[in-house]
Amino acid sequence: MTSMPKQQWPMLDRRKVLLGAAAVGGFLALDVGALLFATNTVGPRRLTPQTFVDGFRTVFGQHAGYRVNHAKGVAVSGYFDSNGDGQQLSSAAVFARGITPVLGRFSFGNGNPRVPDDPSLARGLGLVFGFPSDEQWRMALLNLPVFPDNSPQGFYDRLLAGKPVPATGKPDPAAMARFLADHPETARAMEIIKANPPTPGFADSTYRSLITFYFVNADGVRTPVRWSLVPMQPARPAFRGDNGMFDALIASMRTGPLRWRLLLTVGAPDDPVADATLPWPPDRRTVDAGVLTLDTVETERPGNSRDVNFDPMVLPDGIEPSDDPLLSARSAVYGASYRIRSREAQTSPPEVQVDEVQT
């Protein structure tokens, strides 16, 4: 497999990130959050991006300079080696045979940058394919089999229901029970998640888009697709300590690159395309599009993927959003969080310090 020489990697800065995002599509210049508010498409109580930001900070506390969710993380980079087979579904440049540079970030789904590593927490993998070109593909993946919610309102209600009670440090069981009674779709999704226990670490996790997108090929054929990154390395137990899972990831990457196979799952006409709590049948056709290799890991700092907004609506030609209501809401909230933390100085260094990990 071809390796990318290190000197080819561009220096990432916020201005380039913003310019790249704007070039992907003119619609990104719009204030998506204002549009959602005006059209009342993010819930009956007119939820706004700021409502979500305030909700995360109510639950996890205010941590200046950090993401309001997925606050604890580590920066990675590498490349995608396309085998060309993805072109049968999409004309996106990333699926042409060859190498595309990739920036990424592993994280936990939690707004506390000091949260102790816990296998039960959702693991995130944010990726941007093709930086610094105008043909970027950004994604925010999770290690879950389905998404717990099918609407922005459901996500917001679950966020607040999970707020820890000061006396116990854990969510109020009664509040969560009331939430689940009001949201049977989340109760069903939680059962699916429980039936698929997580792997020990980041490196052996499968990461999924969960939300449906449409792929459009050179002939104009539009196909519903969900995708996953399936690990090519075996499980490795976590290290001891509050950063044990991150430390194990760092140690693994020091011994050699980590790889995932990109599988594109093709939806059938009757498969749900606007409800991420519902899985597609396991017998759906998949296309092996190539291999993602991550070979560099760094402490988060100015200039690496700490400064990337992994907005899932930043799409190249050949990939289009579905009508899933989570997509536009996530884009708006991600953008609001990015703008806020870009104006803030971090009051404390990142919890995960790569150079301090002993292998």
Salt bridges, closest charged atoms under 4 A:
ASP117 OD1 - LYS72 NZ 2.60
ASP149 OD2 - ARG158 NH2 2.56
ASP157 OD1 - ARG45 NH2 3.02
ASP157 OD2 - HIS183 NE2 3.28
GLU185 OE2 - HIS183 ND1 2.98
ASP270 OD1 - ARG284 NH2 3.95
ASP271 OD2 - ARG284 NE 2.61
ASP283 OD1 - ARG284 NH1 3.20
ASP288 OD2 - ARG261 NH1 3.07
ASP295 OD1 - LYS6 NZ 3.23
GLU298 OE2 - ARG301 NH2 3.14
GLU300 OE2 - ARG105 NE 2.46
ASP307 OD1 - ARG14 NH2 3.14
ASP307 OD1 - ARG306 NE 2.93
GLU320 OE1 - ARG222 NE 2.78
GLU344 OE2 - ARG57 NH2 3.21
GLU351 OE1 - ARG114 NE 3.55
